[in-house]
Amino acid sequence: MSTKGLLVILSGPSGSGKDTVLDCVHKRDIPIQRSVSMTTRAKRDGEIDGVDYYFVTKEYFEKQIKDKNMLESALYSSNYYGTPKGPIDRWLAENKTVVLKIEVQGAEKIKKIYPDSVSIFIMPPSMQILEKRLRGRDTDSEESIRMRMDAALGEMQCAEKYDYVVFNDVLEDTVDDICAIIKAEKFKSSRMKKSVREVIKNA
């Protein structure tokens, strides 16, 4: 049994399938707590405020930064994205596995604050497939798609900084890989010290 919460950092370019992968992981036998990020971008069709993101104004977001209520924040494609700090600390204290979906700009900051966190980068099989997925959403303008494709190249150059890199080609295989990483990390010796010492103490 693990005696401390696990923070999983999940990143990848827009269109790499992060949300779909997380939805599938959530249905498996691994209970996860998905962190809800805050953003100033417009809500897409089907998205729910407080579930997919906290959709706020630029002025509100900037006030949260000023009041130091954000764990990290970044400006991406002309919109702010960030993570409220309070819920993360509370869930980790409750021994939950918390999955934090963030952009690469914020991942490095999170890793410094939580050095025992686990970082996973989801890669698309190719740039051609990534573009096809973005266009398949039918929610972005041509200019937005080009901006996201350009941003993706920069993000993928950061993949080697992550603990794990998983290619999202076949969805079920990708979900299997993410679940395997979480299971293995929860039983690392560094996370099990307290349980091991308790057994020895009560021998």
Secondary structure by P-SEA (a helix, b strand, c coil): cccbbbbbbbbbcccccaaaaaaaaaaccbbbbbbbbbbccccccccccccccccccaaaaaaaaaaccccccccccccccccccaaaaaaaaaccbbbbbccccaaaaaaaacccbbbbbbbcccaaaaaaaaaaaccccaaaaaaaaaaaaaaaaacccccbbbbcccaaaaaaaaaaaaaaaaaccccaaaaaaaaaaac
